[in-house]
């Protein structure tokens, strides 16, 4: 049996196999580092887009609140501008109408008595 060098046989592996394994690990480590960097970049991009989307939604929500607030103000102003009668106004008008109906009835009955 041929003797192997102390360096090559520390754990029972020939030098060529040890070298091949070390090269494989080195190549894999470089690829893993690249993959990690790409994943970190993708995560940063997703985070950035998420934040931008959140800000855009918040801005649109604020615009919607302002628009609806302005619309409510305009509706209130329009209703006030229409000068709609209140229940009290209608009740007073009904009373006045009843009074006028009684006066007309009295006048008509006088006209019949006199005429």
Backbone bond lengths (Angstrom), bond angles and torsions (degrees), N, CA, C in turn:
res aa  C-N    CA-C-N  psi(-1)  N-CA   C-N-CA  omega(-1)  CA-C   N-CA-C  phi
1 X - - - 1.426 - - 1.509 108.95 -
2 X 1.321 117.36 131.19 1.453 118.72 -179.65 1.516 109.88 -76.09
3 X 1.297 114.49 143.64 1.462 119.48 177.78 1.519 110.14 -83.68
4 X 1.333 115.12 141.27 1.462 120.00 178.39 1.513 107.84 -102.50
5 X 1.316 115.28 157.45 1.460 119.80 -179.15 1.506 109.94 -66.55
6 X 1.335 115.33 157.43 1.463 120.04 177.99 1.519 111.32 -58.90
7 X 1.320 117.69 -41.85 1.461 121.18 -179.01 1.517 111.05 -65.24
8 X 1.271 118.71 -42.90 1.455 122.75 -175.14 1.512 112.95 -75.27
9 X 1.316 117.76 -20.39 1.448 119.07 -173.39 1.528 112.53 -117.45
10 X 1.263 117.23 26.10 1.469 119.34 -178.76 1.515 110.83 -59.84
11 X 1.277 118.62 -39.33 1.459 121.28 -178.80 1.525 109.78 -124.62
12 X 1.259 118.01 20.96 1.446 122.28 175.86 1.512 114.64 84.30
13 X 1.349 119.02 17.69 1.459 122.10 -179.83 1.517 109.52 -110.05
14 X 1.305 116.83 138.96 1.469 119.08 175.03 1.528 109.74 -69.10
15 X 1.297 116.52 155.53 1.470 122.28 -178.25 1.526 112.05 -57.16
16 X 1.304 118.43 -42.36 1.462 120.70 -177.41 1.534 111.27 -64.90
17 X 1.336 116.97 -39.50 1.452 120.27 178.47 1.523 110.84 -68.68
18 X 1.324 115.60 -42.43 1.460 120.61 178.11 1.528 109.58 -60.07
19 X 1.309 118.04 -44.73 1.463 122.68 -179.86 1.534 110.19 -63.02
20 X 1.303 116.81 -42.88 1.473 120.62 179.82 1.529 110.43 -63.31
21 X 1.315 116.91 -42.10 1.466 120.62 179.52 1.523 110.07 -65.70
22 X 1.323 117.38 -43.33 1.472 120.40 179.76 1.522 110.96 -63.31
23 X 1.325 116.74 -40.21 1.467 119.84 177.78 1.532 110.85 -64.27
24 X 1.336 115.76 -41.67 1.461 120.24 178.92 1.525 110.41 -61.35
25 X 1.330 116.07 -46.17 1.471 119.65 178.22 1.521 111.34 -61.60
26 X 1.344 117.26 -41.93 1.462 120.69 -179.73 1.528 110.53 -63.66
27 X 1.340 117.17 -43.54 1.466 120.72 179.75 1.529 110.18 -65.86
28 X 1.314 116.74 -41.20 1.460 120.91 179.29 1.521 110.74 -66.18
29 X 1.310 117.16 -39.55 1.462 120.82 179.42 1.520 110.55 -63.32
30 X 1.344 117.26 -42.02 1.462 120.44 177.49 1.532 110.96 -62.65
31 X 1.330 116.71 -43.61 1.463 120.78 178.87 1.526 110.76 -65.14
32 X 1.318 116.66 -39.13 1.463 120.05 178.87 1.525 110.32 -64.21
33 X 1.326 116.29 -39.89 1.463 119.79 178.62 1.530 110.18 -64.38
34 X 1.333 116.39 -42.72 1.466 119.92 177.67 1.531 110.51 -62.48
35 X 1.319 116.01 -44.09 1.468 120.19 179.28 1.514 110.57 -61.95
36 X 1.331 117.02 -42.44 1.468 121.37 177.85 1.517 110.48 -60.88
37 X 1.336 116.41 -43.47 1.467 120.33 179.54 1.528 111.22 -64.31
38 X 1.329 116.44 -41.79 1.476 119.54 178.24 1.520 110.78 -65.18
39 X 1.316 116.59 -41.82 1.468 120.00 178.95 1.524 110.64 -63.66
40 X 1.326 116.89 -41.65 1.469 120.21 178.34 1.525 110.17 -63.94
41 X 1.327 116.60 -41.26 1.472 120.46 177.56 1.519 111.56 -63.10
42 X 1.338 116.10 -43.38 1.468 119.70 178.57 1.520 110.68 -63.98
43 X 1.320 117.29 -40.93 1.461 120.97 178.44 1.525 110.75 -63.86
44 X 1.325 116.70 -41.94 1.468 120.14 177.13 1.531 110.72 -60.90
45 X 1.330 116.56 -41.93 1.462 120.81 -179.43 1.534 110.81 -65.88
46 X 1.326 116.66 -43.29 1.468 120.39 178.17 1.525 109.83 -62.85
47 X 1.319 117.00 -42.13 1.461 121.00 178.80 1.524 110.67 -62.29
48 X 1.325 116.07 -44.18 1.465 121.04 179.63 1.530 110.68 -62.30
49 X 1.326 116.63 -45.53 1.469 120.14 179.90 1.522 111.00 -65.55
50 X 1.321 116.57 -38.44 1.452 120.20 177.54 1.525 111.56 -62.16
51 X 1.319 116.31 -43.38 1.469 120.90 178.82 1.528 110.54 -64.75
52 X 1.341 116.74 -42.68 1.465 120.18 178.14 1.523 110.79 -62.39
53 X 1.339 116.22 -41.94 1.469 119.70 178.56 1.528 110.43 -64.26
54 X 1.316 116.23 -41.12 1.464 120.22 179.01 1.526 110.74 -61.74
55 X 1.327 116.54 -44.30 1.465 120.51 179.15 1.528 111.12 -64.86
56 X 1.338 116.23 -38.95 1.468 119.88 179.23 1.529 110.40 -64.65
57 X 1.326 116.54 -43.37 1.469 120.37 179.26 1.527 110.16 -64.58
58 X 1.326 116.89 -41.92 1.471 120.32 179.04 1.529 110.07 -62.73
59 X 1.327 116.89 -40.62 1.465 120.63 178.16 1.519 111.73 -64.17
60 X 1.332 115.88 -43.03 1.473 119.03 179.29 1.520 111.06 -67.00
61 X 1.322 116.69 -36.29 1.467 119.87 178.15 1.528 110.27 -64.19
62 X 1.321 116.05 -41.54 1.468 119.93 178.51 1.523 110.35 -64.02
63 X 1.332 116.43 -43.58 1.467 120.22 177.52 1.530 110.60 -60.13
64 X 1.327 116.36 -41.94 1.473 120.25 179.62 1.525 110.65 -63.82
65 X 1.343 116.71 -41.76 1.467 119.31 178.15 1.519 110.59 -62.69
66 X 1.328 116.65 -43.39 1.464 120.17 -179.75 1.526 110.70 -65.44
67 X 1.324 116.50 -41.98 1.460 120.68 -179.69 1.524 110.50 -64.57
68 X 1.339 116.57 -45.62 1.467 118.39 -179.27 1.518 111.05 -67.69
69 X 1.322 117.17 -34.77 1.460 120.40 177.12 1.528 110.05 -64.12
70 X 1.325 116.18 -42.90 1.462 120.62 177.76 1.520 111.29 -64.80
71 X 1.325 116.60 -38.68 1.465 120.28 179.05 1.525 110.38 -65.71
72 X 1.314 116.98 -41.79 1.467 120.38 178.48 1.524 109.99 -61.25
73 X 1.322 116.60 -44.21 1.466 120.04 178.92 1.521 111.30 -60.24
74 X 1.318 116.43 -42.14 1.463 120.11 179.82 1.520 111.42 -65.36
75 X 1.320 117.41 -40.51 1.468 120.51 178.80 1.526 110.09 -64.24
76 X 1.332 116.42 -44.39 1.468 120.35 179.05 1.526 110.16 -60.74
77 X 1.328 116.45 -45.18 1.464 120.29 178.66 1.528 111.00 -61.59
78 X 1.318 116.91 -41.40 1.466 120.30 -179.43 1.518 110.79 -64.45
79 X 1.320 116.87 -42.63 1.466 120.14 179.34 1.524 110.34 -64.94
80 X 1.316 115.74 -43.29 1.469 118.74 178.38 1.521 110.56 -64.73
81 X 1.317 116.75 -36.02 1.458 120.87 179.08 1.516 112.68 -68.92
82 X 1.319 116.67 -23.85 1.465 120.05 -179.81 1.523 111.06 -76.32
83 X 1.301 116.59 -15.74 1.468 122.32 179.55 1.519 110.71 52.14
84 X 1.301 116.03 53.94 1.460 121.13 178.51 1.524 110.00 -68.15
85 X 1.317 115.13 148.04 1.467 120.53 -179.60 1.530 109.41 -74.54
86 X 1.313 114.47 140.61 1.454 120.12 175.41 1.524 108.81 -86.65
87 X 1.299 117.30 172.20 1.471 120.16 176.31 1.526 110.81 -59.80
88 X 1.315 114.85 -39.43 1.473 119.57 178.98 1.526 110.23 -62.73
89 X 1.343 116.90 -43.11 1.470 120.43 178.29 1.530 110.71 -59.43
90 X 1.315 116.79 -45.12 1.465 121.26 -178.86 1.526 110.17 -64.77
91 X 1.327 117.71 -42.36 1.465 120.91 179.06 1.523 110.99 -61.46
92 X 1.340 116.63 -42.62 1.470 120.02 178.31 1.525 110.81 -63.20
93 X 1.327 116.42 -41.02 1.470 119.72 178.58 1.527 110.98 -65.01
94 X 1.313 117.59 -38.31 1.465 120.59 177.54 1.528 110.64 -63.12
95 X 1.328 116.83 -40.94 1.464 120.68 178.03 1.532 110.94 -63.40
96 X 1.332 115.95 -45.11 1.461 120.09 179.32 1.526 110.57 -62.82
97 X 1.316 116.60 -40.18 1.464 120.75 178.97 1.534 110.52 -64.46
98 X 1.317 116.68 -40.98 1.470 120.26 177.79 1.531 109.98 -63.76
99 X 1.329 117.23 -42.36 1.469 120.85 177.60 1.527 110.86 -61.25
100 X 1.320 116.94 -44.58 1.467 120.80 179.53 1.531 110.96 -64.02
101 X 1.326 116.63 -39.14 1.469 119.89 178.76 1.520 109.95 -62.56
102 X 1.315 117.88 -40.85 1.482 121.53 177.99 1.525 110.45 -64.01
103 X 1.350 116.96 -42.15 1.486 120.18 -179.92 1.519 110.73 -63.84
104 X 1.330 115.57 -43.14 1.471 119.07 179.82 1.516 109.25 -62.84
105 X 1.307 116.94 -42.23 1.463 120.99 179.60 1.532 110.91 -61.37
106 X 1.345 117.76 -42.91 1.464 121.08 177.89 1.514 111.10 -64.43
107 X 1.336 116.47 -43.08 1.465 119.79 179.12 1.513 111.03 -62.80
108 X 1.309 117.26 -41.72 1.459 120.84 -179.74 1.533 110.51 -66.32
109 X 1.335 116.85 -39.04 1.466 118.97 179.71 1.528 110.57 -68.69
110 X 1.319 119.46 -34.72 1.477 122.63 175.29 1.514 109.99 -65.63
111 X 1.309 116.24 -41.47 1.454 119.92 -179.40 1.521 110.18 -63.43
112 X 1.303 118.25 -35.88 1.469 122.02 178.84 1.516 110.06 -70.15
113 X 1.331 116.92 -38.84 1.475 120.69 -179.46 1.521 108.53 -69.45
114 X 1.303 118.22 -41.09 1.456 121.45 -177.37 1.545 110.49 -78.62
115 X 1.218 118.89 -25.65 1.433 119.90 -170.75 1.437 117.16 -106.01
